[in-house]
Amino acid sequence: MTVDPSRSRTMRAVKSRDTKPEMIVRRLVHAMGFRYRLHRADLPGKPDLAFAPRHKVIFVHGCFWHGHDCKRGARVPRTNTEYWVAKISRNRRRDAETTATLTQQGWSVLAVWECEIKDREALAARLKDFLNSS
C-alpha cells in the first residue's frame, strides 16, 4: 500500500489537544469566571475540561472525527472508506462508553461539537447553563 505524502503530512498535523475549537471553548468558560483542569488523565477519556468541585466535564469533539450528524460530520471520505467508517464507528462507541462511565462515577458530561462553535452566544448560554446546573 502506498501512502500519499501530502495526505500523510496533513494527517500528521491533526492535533488531539489545544485545537482551535477547544481553545474557543476554554476562553469562553474562563471569561465567564469558571476555572478548570485540562485533560485529566485520572478520568475516563481525559476530558478536555474538568470542573472537579462541580463534578462536571466538557469534551470538545471534532464533527468528522467523532461522527456528528451535521454536514461536516456526515461526509464519508472517498478514499479508504472502509477504514474511516470503522474508525469513526469505534470513536463513537468509545465516546458513549466514556460518557457512561463518567456518569456512573457521578460526573455530568457535556459534549460540544465543532459546528456549534459558530454561534458563540448560544454556545456561551449552553455552557453557562451546564456549569451552573446542580
N, C-alpha and C positions, 0 to 999 in steps of 0.2 A: 504494500500500500504506500503510495507516495503522498506526501503532505505538502500542500501549497505553502511556500514560505511566507507569503503575505497573510494568509489565514492564520498561520502559526504565530506570527508577530502580533496580530490583532488579539488572539486568544490569550497570549501571554500578558497583554496589557490590561485584561479584565481584573479588577480588584475585588476582593471579598469584604474589605472593610474600608472605612473612610471614603465611601463612594459619594458622589455629588448628592443623590437623594438622601443618604444618611446624614450628610453634613447639614443639609437644609432642615431636616427634622431636628437635629441636635441644636441648631441655632434657634429655631422656633421655641423649643422646650426650654432652653436656657433663658431666652428673653422673657418667658412667662414666669421665671423665678424658680423653676424646678431644677434640682441637682440630681445627677445620675452617675452611674458607673458604666463603663464601656466593656462590652464583650466579656462578661464574667464567665470564666472557664468552669467555675463550680456549679453553674446552672446548665440544664439541658439545652443544647442548641446554641450556647454562647450568645444570648440576646444582644442586639445592638445597643440598647439602652436598658439599664436595670435600675429601678427605684426601690431599693431594699426596704426602707421603712414602710412604704406603701404596699409592698408585695405586688408590684406591677412591672411588667417588661414590655418593651416595644421591639418588634422586628421590622426592619425596612427591607421589603422584598422588591427585587427587580422583576418586572412583569414577565419578561421572556424566561428568565431562569427558574422562576417558581410557578410558571404555568397559569398566570392570571387569565381571566376570561375577557380581557379588553382586547382592542385591536392589535396592540404590540405583543401581548402575551399569547394570543391565539394563533399567531402565524407559525407555520411549520417550515423549517429550513428545507431548501430544495436539494441540498447535498447531505449525504449521510443521515437521511431522515430517520431511519430505524434507530440509530444511536441516540439522536436527540430526543425522540419521542420517549424512549426508555429512560433516558437521563432525567428529563423533566418530570416524568411519572414518579421516579424514585425521589426526586426533590419534594414533590407534593406529598408523597407518603411520609417522608421524613418530617416535613413541616407539621403534618397532622399529628404524628406521634409525639413530637416535641411539645406541641400545644397541649395535648392530652396529659403528658407527664407533668408539665408545669402546673396545669390546672389541678391535678391530683395533689400536688405539693402545696397548693394554696395560693398560687400566683395567678394574677389576672394578666391576660395576654392580648396585645393589640398588634395586628399586622397592618403596616402602612405600605400601600402599593406605590410603585414608582409613578404610575399615571395619576395618582391622587395628589401629587405634589404641585401640579399645575395650579390648582385653586388653593392658594395659601390661606385665605380667610377660612374656608371650610375645613381645611386641614387643622388650622390652629384651634378652631372650635371643637373639632373631634378630639384632638389631643388634650385640650383643657378638660373636656367632659370626662374623658377616660381617667385622667390623672386625679381629678377631684372627686370622682365617684368612690363610694366606700365599698 
